[in-house]
Amino acid sequence: MKRIIFSLALIGLIATVYAQQVVSLSGSTSAFADSPPSFNWSQTTHDFGKIKLNTPVLHEFTFVNNGGSPLIISSVQASCGCTVTEYSKDVVPAGAEGFVKATYNAAKPGVFTKTVTVNANTEEGVVVLTIRGEVVE
């Protein structure tokens, strides 16, 4: 008799624990709402083509936060001092758009390829944007 009561009590306990897990899983509103922030760039490379010597050029890279959480850019670094950056410093909410601008100072003739490294709280963590072109006199 004691074994039967003990078995029923154990089954009841297991059923209660299982039911609580099912309720907590079904109580979630959406998998998307809990997803990490994510960049969706319109492009990650830009070719200026031929540009004039001593004429700075600017390109704005844009993105949408496709994740379910706010996106925060922690830093943006250019590969050299000839490129100046500007970026969205405010938090970019889910579904909103942000930007990274790269201004290249065309101070010497020749072909160039420069990178801009973007650090953020996305799963990738780091994204590298590229600008290129040719400076002519």
Contact map, one row per residue, 1 for C-alpha under 8 A:
11111000000000000000000000000000000000000000000000000000000000000000000000000000000000000000000000000000000000000000000000000000000000000
11111100000000000000000000000000000000000000000000000000000000000000000000000000000000000000000000000000000000000000000000000000000000000
11111110000000000000000000000000000000000000000000000000000000000000000000000000000000000000000000000000000000000000000000000000000000000
11111111000000000000000000000000000000000000000000000000000000000000000000000000000000000000000000000000000000000000000000000000000000000
11111111100000000000000000000000000000000000000000000000000000000000000000000000000000000000000000000000000000000000000000000000000000000
01111111110000000000000000000000000000000000000000000000000000000000000000000000000000000000000000000000000000000000000000000000000000000
00111111111000000000000000000000000000000000000000000000000000000000000000000000000000000000000000000000000000000000000000000000000000000
00011111111100000000000000000000000000000000000000000000000000000000000000000000000000000000000000000000000000000000000000000000000000000
00001111111110000000000000000000000000000000000000000000000000000000000000000000000000000000000000000000000000000000000000000000000000000
00000111111111000000000000000000000000000000000000000000000000000000000000000000000000000000000000000000000000000000000000000000000000000
00000011111111100000000000000000000000000000000000000000000000000000000000000000000000000000000000000000000000000000000000000000000000000
00000001111111110000000000000000000000000000000000000000000000000000000000000000000000000000000000000000000000000000000000000000000000000
00000000111111111000000000000000000000000000000000000000000000000000000000000000000000000000000000000000000000000000000000000000000000000
00000000011111111100000000000000000000000000000000000000000000000000000000000000000000000000000000000000000000000000000000000000000000000
00000000001111111110000000000000000000000000000000000000000000000000000000000000000000000000000000000000000000000000000000000000000000000
00000000000111111111000000000000000000000000000000000000000000000000000000000000000000000000000000000000000000000000000000000000000000000
00000000000011111111100000000000000000000000000000000000000000000000000000000000000000000000000000000000000000000000000000000000000000000
00000000000001111111110000000000000000000000000000000000000000000000000000000000000000000000000000000000000000000000000000000000000000000
00000000000000111111111000000000000000000000000000000000000000000000000000000000000000000000000000000000000000000000000000000000000000000
00000000000000011111111100000000000000000000000000000000000000000000000000000000000000000000000000000000000000000000000000000000000000000
00000000000000001111111110000000000000000000000000000000000000000000000000000000000000000000000000000000000000000000000000000000000000000
00000000000000000111111111000000000000000000000000000000000000000000000000000000000000000000000000000000000000000000000000000000000000000
00000000000000000011111111100000000000000000000000000000000000000000000000000000000000000000000000000000000000000000000000000000000000000
00000000000000000001111111110000000000000000000000000000000000000000000000000000000000000000000000000000000000000000000000000000000000000
00000000000000000000111111110000000000000000000000000000000000000000000000000000000000000000000000000000000000000000000000000000000000000
00000000000000000000011111111000000000000000000000000000000000000000000000000000000000000000000000000000000000000000000000000000000000000
00000000000000000000001111111000000000000000000000000000000000000000000000000000000000000000000000000000000000000000000000000000000000000
00000000000000000000000111111110000000000000000000000000000000000000000000000000000000000000000000000000000000000000000000000000000000000
00000000000000000000000001111110100000000000000000000000000000000000000000000000000000000000000000000000000000000000000000000000000000000
00000000000000000000000000011111110000000000000000000000000000000000000000000000000000000000000000000000000000000000000000000000000000000
00000000000000000000000000011111111000000000000000000000000000000000000000000000000000000000000000000000000000000000000000000000000000000
00000000000000000000000000000111111000000000000000000000000000000011000000000000000000000000000000000000000000000000000000000000000000000
00000000000000000000000000001111111000000000000000000000000000000011100000000000000000000000000000000000000000000000000000000000000000000
00000000000000000000000000000111111100000000000000000000000000000001100000000000000000000000000000000000000000000000000000000000000000000
00000000000000000000000000000011111110000000000000000000000000000011100000000000000000000000000000000000000000000000000000000000000000000
00000000000000000000000000000000011111000000000000000000000000000011110000000000000000000000000000000000000000000000000001100000000000000
00000000000000000000000000000000001111100000000000000000000000001111111000000000000000000000010000000000000000000000000011100000000000000
00000000000000000000000000000000000111110000000000000000000000011110001000000000000000000000000000000000000000000000000001100000000000000
00000000000000000000000000000000000011111000000000000000000000111110000000000000000000000000000000000000000000000000000001000000000000000
00000000000000000000000000000000000001111100000000000000000000111100000000000000000000000000000000000000000000000000000000000000000000000
00000000000000000000000000000000000000111111000000000000000011110000000000000000000000000000000000000000000000000000000000000000000000000
00000000000000000000000000000000000000011111000000000000000011100000000000000000000000000000000000000000000000000000000000000000000000000
00000000000000000000000000000000000000001111110000000000000011000000000000000000000000000000000000000000000000000000000000000000000000000
00000000000000000000000000000000000000001111110000000000000010000000000000000000000000000000000000000000000000000000000000000001110000000
00000000000000000000000000000000000000000011111000000000000000000000000000000000000000000000000000000000000000000000000000000000111100000
00000000000000000000000000000000000000000011111100000000001000000000000000000000000000000000000000000000000000000000000000000000011100000
00000000000000000000000000000000000000000000111110000000000000000000000000000000000000000000000000000000000000000000000000000000001110000
00000000000000000000000000000000000000000000011111100000100000000000000000000000000000000000000000000000000000000000000000000000001111000
00000000000000000000000000000000000000000000001111100000000000000000000000000000000000000000000000000000000000000000000000000000000111000
00000000000000000000000000000000000000000000000111110000000000000000000000000000000000000000000000000000000000000000000000000000000011110
00000000000000000000000000000000000000000000000111111010100000000000000000000000000000000000000000000000010000000000000000000000000011110
00000000000000000000000000000000000000000000000001111110000000000000000000000000000000000000000000000000010000000000000000000000000000111
00000000000000000000000000000000000000000000000000111110000000000000000000000000000000000000000000000000011110000000000000000000000000111
00000000000000000000000000000000000000000000000000011111000000000000000000000000000000000000000000000000111100000000000000000000000000000
00000000000000000000000000000000000000000000000000111111100000000000000000000000000000000000000000000000111000000000000000000000000000000
00000000000000000000000000000000000000000000000000000111110000000000000000000000000000000000000000000011110000000000000000000000000000000
00000000000000000000000000000000000000000000000100100011111000000000000000000000000000000000000000000011110000000000000000000000000000000
00000000000000000000000000000000000000000000000000000001111100000000000000000000000000000000000000001111000000000000000000000000000000000
00000000000000000000000000000000000000000000010000000000111110000000000000000000000000000000000000001110000000000000000000000000000000000
00000000000000000000000000000000000000000000000000000000011111000000000000000000000000000000000000111100000000000000000000000000000000000
00000000000000000000000000000000000000001111000000000000001111100000000000000000000000000000000000111100000000000000000000000000000000000
00000000000000000000000000000000000000001110000000000000000111110000000000000000000000000000000011110000000000000000000000000000000000000
00000000000000000000000000000000000000111100000000000000000011111000000000000000000000000000000011100000000000000000000000000000000000000
00000000000000000000000000000000000001111000000000000000000001111100000000000000000000000000001111000000000000000000000000000000000000000
00000000000000000000000000000000000011110000000000000000000000111110011000000000000000000001111111000000000000000000000000000000000000000
00000000000000000000000000000000000011110000000000000000000000011111000000000000000000000000011000000000000000000000000000000000000000000
00000000000000000000000000000001101111100000000000000000000000001111110000000000000000000000011000000000000000000000000000000000000000000
00000000000000000000000000000001111110000000000000000000000000000111110000000000000000000000011000000000000000000000000000000000000000000
00000000000000000000000000000000111110000000000000000000000000000011111000000000000000000000110000000000000000000000000000000000000000000
00000000000000000000000000000000000110000000000000000000000000001011111100000000000000000011110000000000000000000000000000000000000000000
00000000000000000000000000000000000011000000000000000000000000001000111110000000000000000011110000000000000000000000000111000000000000000
00000000000000000000000000000000000000000000000000000000000000000000011111000000000000001111000000000000000000000000000110000000000000000
00000000000000000000000000000000000000000000000000000000000000000000001111110000000000011010000000000000000000000000011110000000000000000
00000000000000000000000000000000000000000000000000000000000000000000000111110000000000000000000000000000000000000000011110000000000000000
00000000000000000000000000000000000000000000000000000000000000000000000011111000000000000000000000000000000000000000011100000000000000000
00000000000000000000000000000000000000000000000000000000000000000000000011111100000011100000000000000000000000000001111000000000000000000
00000000000000000000000000000000000000000000000000000000000000000000000000111110000010000000000000000000000000000001110000000000000000000
00000000000000000000000000000000000000000000000000000000000000000000000000011111101110000000000000000000000000000111100000000000000000000
00000000000000000000000000000000000000000000000000000000000000000000000000001111101000000000000000000000000000000111100000000000000000000
00000000000000000000000000000000000000000000000000000000000000000000000000000111111000000000000000000000000000000100000000000000000000000
00000000000000000000000000000000000000000000000000000000000000000000000000000111111100000000000000000000000000000000000000000000000000000
00000000000000000000000000000000000000000000000000000000000000000000000000000001111100000000000000000001110000000000000000000000000000000
00000000000000000000000000000000000000000000000000000000000000000000000000000111111110000000000000000111100000000100000000000000000000000
00000000000000000000000000000000000000000000000000000000000000000000000000000100111111000000000000000111000000000000000000000000000000000
00000000000000000000000000000000000000000000000000000000000000000000000000011100001111100000000000011110000000000001000000000000000000000
00000000000000000000000000000000000000000000000000000000000000000000000000010000000111110000000000011100000000000000000000000000000000000
00000000000000000000000000000000000000000000000000000000000000000000000000010000000011111000000001111000000000000000000000000000000000000
00000000000000000000000000000000000000000000000000000000000000000000000010000000000001111111000001110000000000000000000000000000000000000
00000000000000000000000000000000000000000000000000000000000000000000000110000000000000111110000000000000000000000000000000000000000000000
00000000000000000000000000000000000000000000000000000000000000000000000100000000000000011111000000000000000000000000000000000000000000000
00000000000000000000000000000000000000000000000000000000000000000000011110000000000000011111100000000000000000000000000000000000000000000
00000000000000000000000000000000000000000000000000000000000000001000011100000000000000010111110111000000000000000000000000000000000000000
00000000000000000000000000000000000000000000000000000000000000001000111000000000000000000011111100000000000000000000000000000000000000000
00000000000000000000000000000000000010000000000000000000000000001111111000000000000000000001111100000000000000000000000000000000000000000
00000000000000000000000000000000000000000000000000000000000000011111000000000000000000000000111110000000000000000000000000000000000000000
00000000000000000000000000000000000000000000000000000000000000011000000000000000000000000001111111000000000000000000000000000000000000000
00000000000000000000000000000000000000000000000000000000000001111000000000000000000000000001001111100000000000000000000000000000000000000
00000000000000000000000000000000000000000000000000000000000001111000000000000000000000110001000111110000000000000000000000000000000000000
00000000000000000000000000000000000000000000000000000000000111100000000000000000000000110000000011111000000000000000000000000000000000000
00000000000000000000000000000000000000000000000000000000000111000000000000000000000011110000000001111100000000000000000000000000000000000
00000000000000000000000000000000000000000000000000000000011110000000000000000000000011100000000000111110000000000000000000000000000000000
00000000000000000000000000000000000000000000000000000000011110000000000000000000001111000000000000011111000000000001000000000000000000000
00000000000000000000000000000000000000000000000000000001111000000000000000000000001110000000000000001111100000000000000000000000000000000
00000000000000000000000000000000000000000000000000000001110000000000000000000000011100000000000000000111110000000000000000000000000000000
00000000000000000000000000000000000000000000000000000111100000000000000000000000011000000000000000000011111000000000000000000000000000000
00000000000000000000000000000000000000000000000000111111100000000000000000000000010000000000000000000001111110000000000000000000000000100
00000000000000000000000000000000000000000000000000001110000000000000000000000000000000000000000000000000111110000000000000000000000000000
00000000000000000000000000000000000000000000000000001100000000000000000000000000000000000000000000000000011111000000000000000000000000100
00000000000000000000000000000000000000000000000000001000000000000000000000000000000000000000000000000000011111100000000000000000000001111
00000000000000000000000000000000000000000000000000000000000000000000000000000000000000000000000000000000000111110000000000000000000001110
00000000000000000000000000000000000000000000000000000000000000000000000000000000000000000000000000000000000011111000000000000000000111100
00000000000000000000000000000000000000000000000000000000000000000000000000000000000000000000000000000000000001111100000000000000000111100
00000000000000000000000000000000000000000000000000000000000000000000000000000000000000000000000000000000000000111110000000000000011110000
00000000000000000000000000000000000000000000000000000000000000000000000000000111001000000000000000000000000000011111000000000000011100000
00000000000000000000000000000000000000000000000000000000000000000000000000000110000000000000000000000000000000001111100000000001111000000
00000000000000000000000000000000000000000000000000000000000000000000000000011110000010000000000000000100000000000111110000000001110000000
00000000000000000000000000000000000000000000000000000000000000000000000000011110000000000000000000000000000000000011111000000111100000000
00000000000000000000000000000000000000000000000000000000000000000000000011111000000000000000000000000000000000000001111100000111100000000
00000000000000000000000000000000000000000000000000000000000000000000000011110000000000000000000000000000000000000000111110001110000000000
00000000000000000000000000000000000000000000000000000000000000000000001111100000000000000000000000000000000000000000011111001100000000000
00000000000000000000000000000000000010000000000000000000000000000000001111000000000000000000000000000000000000000000001111101000000000000
00000000000000000000000000000000000111100000000000000000000000000000001000000000000000000000000000000000000000000000000111111100000000000
00000000000000000000000000000000000111000000000000000000000000000000000000000000000000000000000000000000000000000000000011111000000000000
00000000000000000000000000000000000000000000000000000000000000000000000000000000000000000000000000000000000000000000000001111110000000000
00000000000000000000000000000000000000000000000000000000000000000000000000000000000000000000000000000000000000000000001111111110000000000
00000000000000000000000000000000000000000000000000000000000000000000000000000000000000000000000000000000000000000000111101011111000000000
00000000000000000000000000000000000000000000000000000000000000000000000000000000000000000000000000000000000000000000111000011111100000000
00000000000000000000000000000000000000000001000000000000000000000000000000000000000000000000000000000000000000000011110000000111110000000
00000000000000000000000000000000000000000001100000000000000000000000000000000000000000000000000000000000000000000011110000000011111000000
00000000000000000000000000000000000000000001110000000000000000000000000000000000000000000000000000000000000000001111000000000001111100000
00000000000000000000000000000000000000000000111100000000000000000000000000000000000000000000000000000000000000001110000000000000111110000
00000000000000000000000000000000000000000000111110000000000000000000000000000000000000000000000000000000000000111100000000000000011111000
00000000000000000000000000000000000000000000001111100000000000000000000000000000000000000000000000000000000000111000000000000000001111100
00000000000000000000000000000000000000000000000111100000000000000000000000000000000000000000000000000000000011110000000000000000000111110
00000000000000000000000000000000000000000000000001111000000000000000000000000000000000000000000000000000010111110000000000000000000011111
00000000000000000000000000000000000000000000000001111000000000000000000000000000000000000000000000000000000011000000000000000000000001111
00000000000000000000000000000000000000000000000000011000000000000000000000000000000000000000000000000000000010000000000000000000000000111
